[in-house]
Amino acid sequence: MTQPDFSLAGRRALITGASGGLGRHFAGVLARAGATVVLAARRAEALAEAVAELRAEGLRAHAVALDVTDEASVAAAFAQAETLLGAPVDLLVNNAGIADGGFTHELDVAQWDRVVDTNLKGPWLVSRGFARRLIAAGQPGVVVHVASILGQRVAQAVSSYCASKAGLLHLTQAQALEWSRHGIRVNALAPGYIETDMNRDFFAGEAGQRLVKRMTARRLGRAGELDGALLLLASEAGSFINGTAITVDGGHLCSSL
Amino acid sequence: MGQWQGRTLFMTGGSRGIGREIALRFAREGANIVIAAKSDQPHARLPGTIHSVADEVRAAGGQALPLAVDARDEAQLVAAIARAVEHFGGIDVLVNNAGFLGVTPIAATSTKHYDLMHALNTRAPLITMRECLPHLAASRGQVLNLCPPINLDPGWLAAFAPYTSTKYGMTLLSLGFAGEARARGIGVRTLWPATLIATAAVGMTAGEAGLAAARKPEIMADAAFALLDQRERFGDEVSWLDETVLRVLGVEDFTRYANVPENAANIQRDFYIGTF
């Protein structure tokens, strides 16, 4: 009986929001599993260091500029990726996302627009560009939408974010239904609170520590603790996993009433 | 389309190769082409002169102004731009195409050789962008510089650093000018081939094998035309590869650009694409 195949050798991946945090980390994970990775961010220059680091490890990495909210930018990014790779992208990690804070009744409309454009419309536009190309080429592929446990439960003063992530989880299922016949699997990763450079200071502080104490695991997750789920969804080990979300939150969703 | 009828393209170089192909592409649209290049007399080994290209431009349907210019000479560049404006009434597109290829590492690069590369690849574009600025502002025109997207892969950096530094310098000036000139409505693009292109320069440095693994210069002309003709379609991004431009237009099959059709599956990537 053979072991599950977690290898990504020969795969061509594009990761959005790859200039820092989880996106940059995911690019490394996929590259080390054998994929050639294309890191995408609004400013390609912001990716130079990340690309250089991966190449120094002997991994294959490229950078493209991508504004996930702009249809023309999405088309150009896939065109550039295909030029650099010599073939279509067949693994998409929709990681680009922004956070926002504030009570609904105190927010500007522009704040809602920004969050929903990046977190929901963005993954829709990018996965649409991805699928168009693969369907035209008659090739299979995999989409991983990076959602959040805040798309499954809620918290105070993050209503736009919650709505966008809940929408993304539902989009995952709708796309899985549509694209299964084209050999494209669509799943979501729903991280809980993961320590990154951006939130490290907050969680070290008083308010952050109060939040941590209410978590089931009483600690933040590490980026590396998402790798297993990502590789499962991306690789042939997950060949029969479609239209679902894997929650990686240390049990936070199960916190006490 | 018709929008290029009577519009003026000022090009450095253009007697042969990619520049000539771009000039002819726009000539077919009825544009005015200024060919500011060195080859006034036929060269022993290199085909084409400013006059032969001017004839081809006119035969293709455009207007031509051939100007004998050594791009190392600032006064000649400045005079050529003034002459072009006087003759055609303005400038709509500046194409910095003239360049000098030299694939030597630092250890084997004489100062004289470096000075030549720097003068043509970096200094001349600075001069032409600066001098054309008021004319391009008046026409809300565009700049097209033939230089590579900046790739800091250590392999490429070490391969032939002097040449690389001059071409990346051209790209840096382009990226800077894009920001500097945006407020005046001027668009700036850089364009570089994704693959080897069958030109005299490639023939001389990479021989028959290089030409067999190359695409025709037509692909650069088609990409340059699309980029300049459909400005809005390509957004704000400055650096482009020819293949990417055409993919945005929906082109998926590039075999017709293969210089040797039987070899279409073995086309070689150009300098600075991916890892060394």
Contacts between the chains, C-beta under 8 A, distances in Angstrom:
chain1	res1	chain2	res2	distance
A	48	B	152	5.8
A	51	B	152	8.0
A	52	B	152	6.0
A	52	B	153	7.8
A	52	B	154	8.0
A	55	B	153	6.2
A	55	B	154	7.7
A	55	B	275	6.0
A	56	B	154	8.0
A	60	B	274	7.8
A	60	B	275	7.0
A	62	B	274	6.6
A	65	B	237	5.5
A	70	B	235	7.0
A	72	B	233	6.5
A	72	B	234	7.5
A	72	B	235	5.1
A	73	B	235	5.9
A	73	B	237	7.6
A	75	B	248	5.6
A	76	B	234	6.9
A	76	B	235	6.6
A	76	B	237	6.2
A	76	B	244	7.0
A	76	B	248	5.5
A	78	B	247	7.8
A	79	B	244	4.7
A	79	B	245	7.7
A	79	B	247	3.4
A	79	B	248	4.6
A	80	B	241	6.9
A	80	B	244	4.4
A	80	B	247	7.8
A	82	B	244	7.9
A	82	B	247	5.9
A	83	B	194	5.2
A	83	B	241	5.3
A	83	B	243	4.2
A	83	B	244	4.4
A	83	B	247	6.2
A	84	B	273	7.0
A	84	B	274	6.2
A	136	B	252	7.5
A	137	B	252	7.9
